[in-house]
């Protein structure tokens, strides 16, 4: 979790050479990533992540229209090279955000634009950003994100089952940002309940994931609680800090963060496709029914509870794992290495705790462990989720926003 410091080498593929700066500093892309997360804090996790994807796609197409080094995500509009990238990206982001959070977004945009000198470069940037955002919003209209929940609880006539509204039951039908279809990375079915592996994983989460465990260490408990955080605020800060540590130019920042934003969206779509396809039971259900799985190595525990409330959707595969795996897959494919500059983030669910990483495998391993130690997932489900995410991340990097021409470098 707290690996030694290592400086990652400058990538030779995917991203062109970065602009060297004396010290890491924010740019318009990281600024508006942070602003967007704040503005969207009242939205549920998955709708908020969808808007974040749209925000980044709009910002990328805006700055890439001014400095056209890559194929656009959606559209490339004519723009003079003197057009302000800052004004264009800010206007693009704000125009997308204003479709859901209008008043606060207008105020944030006005404050940001006030820092940019008036003139043709600024006004043309605003016009460009607004035009691209409008096309992006139109392209995502009717993508299925606003469909009404139609999940049918499994029961028999007259028999009560729990009645909460499940999370993201419509997400398998949302149009992906980059994938060809939602089930493109659908994994094989969960392991057999009669298997030795099932018994091993069942008993691991039963022992280490219970609310009060004499086997889970204090550090493991801290890690489990650290990764109870969800939504854009869980992973975007990590990526934002990596962009700053790598001192990326505005266009490269936009491309890298857009890859992550659309990768996270497609990861959620893919994982919920699998979850609602297989309908695999959560540990709290399996452990309280350990006497009916036809496995003599599992025992029922009637009062077993995890560390916190179990997420309201099927278990397999692990969603946090596919998301962290997607980030890792993008980093590896985009930057050419698992090793990264030391990145530190805090958590909204573990006050006063900071975690640090210099390697993406250690990052994904921590997330996977956290979900087992929290009592939410089985070990096999974390492995499958991480592997799915890595595949999705690699796919996004190699299929979206490719270089417009081969660089001499």
N, C-alpha and C positions, 0 to 999 in steps of 0.2 A: 504493500500500500504506500509505504513511504520509501520509495526507491532512491538510490543515490542520484545526485545531479549528473545530467549528461546533456551535452549540446547536440541537437540533431543536425545532421549535415544539410546543406542547402539542396533542395530537390533538383533532379535533372530532367524530370518528366512532369507532364500535366500542367504545372504552374511555371511560368517564366520567371526569370530572376527577379527577386524582390528588391524593392527600393531600400537602400541602406539608410537607416536613420541613426542618430546618435543614441536615442533611447526609445523604448516602446511608447507609442502614443495612440490615442483613439483616432479613428477617421470617421467619415460620414456613415459608413456601413456598420461599424461596431456601435457608433452612437445611436443609430436608429434601431438596431437590434435591441439595445438596452431600453430605449424609450418604448418600443413596441411591447416588450414584455410587461412593462409597468402599465401601459395603457390597456392591455388585454387581461389584466389580473382578475377581472370579474367574470371572464368567460370560462366555461369548462375546458379541461385540458386539451381534448382532441380538436374541438372547433378553434381554440386559440392557436394550436400548432398549425392548423390549416391556414389561418390568416398569416401566421409568421412565414409560411412557405410562399404565400402570394406576395407578401412584403418584399422578401428577398429576391424573388423572380423579377419583380418590377424594378427594384434597385439595380439588379445586374443588367437587365436589358437597357436601362437608362444610361448607365455609365459606359456600357459596351457599345452603345450607339455613338457615343462621343469618341471613344477610343476603341474601334472595332477590331479587337484582337481575337475574338472567339465567335463561334456561331451563337446566335441569340437563343435564349430559352424559348421565347415565343415570337418576338418581333424586334426588328432593328429599323429605327426611323432615321431619316436624314438629320444630321446635326453637325454644326461647325466644330472643329477641334478646340476652339476657344470657349465653347459652352461650359458653364460651371458644372462639374461633376457633382459637387456638393449640393447645389441647388436642385439638380435633376434627381439625385437619389433621394434627397429629403422630400421633395414634392411627390415622388413616386410612392415612397413608403407611406406618407401621410394620406395620400389619396386612397390607398387601399384601406388603411386603418379607419379613415373617416366613414367607410361604409358600415362600420359597426360601432365605432366610438367617435362621434362627430365633434362635439364641443371641445373636449379635452385635446383631441388631435389638432384641431385648428390652432389652439393656443400654443401647443408645442411646436408646430411648424412655424408660426409667426416668430416665436422666440429664436428658433434656430436660424431662420432666414435673415433675421436682424443682424446676425454676425457676419453676413456675406455682403461685400460692397455692392451697391446698386449699379445697374448697368445692363448692357445687352447680354453679357454672359450669364448673369443671374436670371434675367427675365426669360431668356431662351431655355435655360435649364429647367425653370419651373414649368414652362409650357411642355417641354419634352417629357418630364417626369409624369405630369398629369395625363398626357396622351397615352403613354405606355401603360400606366396604371389602369386607365379605362379599358384598354384592350385586354389586359390580364384579368381584370374583374369579370369582363364579359365572357372570356374564355372559360372561367371556372364556374359561371352561372349554370345551375342545373347539374352540378357534378355529383349530386346525391347526398351532400353533407347535411342538407336540411330535411331529409326524409324522416317521417315519423316512426317511432319505435313500434315494430310489429312482432317482436319476439314472442313466440308461443311457449309458455312454460310447459315442461314435460310432467304430465300427471295422468291419473286415471279418473274416470267420472266420480265426482263427489269427494275426492281426496285433496286436502289442503296442501299447498306448497308455499314457500316463502314468496312474498309478492313485491319486492322492490323493483324499480325500473333498472334494468341492467345497463352497464356502461358500454357505449359504442356498438350496440347490437346492429346498427345500420352501417357501420364503417366498412364491412366487407364489400359493400356495393358502391362505395365512394370511388370516383374516378382517380386513378393514381396520377402523380405528377410526372413520373418517369417510367415506371414499370409498364409493360404491355397489358398486364391484367393482374388482378388482385392475388390470384393463386399461383403466380409465376414461380414463387419460391416456397410453395406449400410443402411442408415436410411430410415424411412418412407418419403413420399412426403412432400414438404413444406405445410404450413397451407393454407387454402382456402382464396382467395382474398376477398370473401364476408364476412369473419368472423370479429368479434370484435377485436380479437387478431391481425389480419393483420392491421387494422386501428390504433391500439395502437402502434404497432411496426413501422409502416410506419411514423406516426407522431413524434415518438421519434427520429428516425434517421433524419427526415426532420428538426426538431428543433435543435437537439444537434450536428448533423454531418455536418451542412452546413459550408462552408468556413469561413464566418463571422457570428458568432452566439451570440445573446445577452443572451442566456440561458446557454451556456457552460462556465464554470469557467476557469480561467487561469490555474489552476492545471489540469483540465480535458483536456484542450488543450495541455498542456505539455505531459500528458500521451498518448494522441492520437499520437503526433509526436514522442514520444519515441518508440512506437511500429510500426512505419513505416519501421523500419529496418527488413530485411528479410534474408533468407539463413542461412548457418551454423553459421555465426557470430552473429546471433540473440539468439540462444539457447545453443550452445556448451559452451560459456564462463560461463553461469550459472551452467551447469552441472560440468564443470571443477572445479569451485570454491567449489562446494558441495563435490566433491571427495577429494579436499585438506582439507576442513574443517573437514571431517570425518576421515582424515588421513588413507585412505585405503592403503592396500598393493598393490604391482604391479599387482598381479593376480586379486584381487578384483576390483581394478581400471579398469583393462581391461574388466572385465566382466560387471561391471556397465555401463561404457561408451559405450561398444558395444551394450548393451541392448538399451540404448538411441539412438545410431546411427542407428541401424536397425529399432527401433520403429519409429523414425522420417521419415525414408524412407517409411515404410509401411503406416504411417499416410498420407503422401503426395499421395501415390498411392490410398489409400482408399478415400481420400477427393476428388481427381480429378475424380475417378470413379463416385462418387455421383454428383459432379458438372456437369459433362458432360452427366450424365444420366438425370438429372432433368432440366438443362438449365434455372435455375431461374434467373429473372432479378435483376440487381443491383439497389441500391437506386437512382442513377442518372437517370436511365431509368424509373423506377417506378414513381418517383416523377414528372418527366417531362411528364408522361402519367397518372397522378393521376385521370384523368377524364374518363378513360376507363376500370377501374378495377372492375366496378359494385359494388363499395362500397361508399355509400353517405358520409362516414366520412373521406374520403381522398380527397384532392384537388390538382389540378395540379399547379406546379410552374415552369414556362417555363425556367427560368434562373438558377435554383438551381444547385449548385456545392458543392462537398465535400472538405475537407481540402486539399487533394492532389490528384494526378491522380489515378483513380480507377484501381486496378489490372485487367489485361486483361484475365479474365476467369470468368465463371458463378459464381453467388453469393453463392448458398446453397450447403453445409454448410460452415461455416467460417474456412478457412485453418489455420490461426494463432491460432484459438481456438483448433482445433484438435491437432496441434503440441504441444501447451502448455499443453493440457489435457493429451497427451501421456507422456510427461515428468512427470507430476503429478502422472499419473497412475503407472509409473515405480518406482518413489520414494516411493509411498505408498506401493506397493507390495514388493519392494526390501528392503526398510529400515523399514517398519512396522509402519510408522507414517506419517501424513500430516505435522507435525512440523519438522523444519529443523534448523540448525544453521543459523544465519543471513548471507544471501548471498546478495552481492551488485554487480550490473553491470552498465555499462554505455551504451550509444546508439550512433550509427553512424548517427542517424537522429535527435538527440536532444543534441547538443553540450553543454558540461558542466553540464549535468544532470546525477545524480546517483539515481537509485531506489534500494530499499532494501526490503527483505521479510524474514519472519521466518515461513511461513505457505504456503503450496502449493495451498490451496483453494484461499487464497488471491492473489497468483500469477496468477492463471487462471482467477479469477474474474477481475483482472486489465487488462489482455490481452483482455478479452471479452469486457469490457467497452471501451477500447481503439479503438476497431474496429467499435463500434457503434459511438463513438464520432468523429472518423475520417470520418464518412459518407460512410463507405464501406459495413456494414452489419446490418441486422435486429437483434433484441434481440433474437427471436426464433432461428435464425441460429447460434448464438453464443452458446446458450445452447446445441443445437444438436451437434455442433462441439466439444465442451468440453467433452460431454458425450461419443462421439465416441472415442476421444483420450484416455480417461481414460480406456475404454474397451480394446483398442489396447495395451496400456502400460501394463495393467494387464496380457493380453494374452502373450505378449512377455516374461515377467518375468517368467511365469508359464510353458512355453513350449519350451524355448531355453536355452541351456547351463546349464542344471540342474546339481546338485551335482553328482559327480561320485559315492559317497558313503555317507551314513548318518554319520554326525559328532557326536561325543559323546557329543558335546555341544548342 
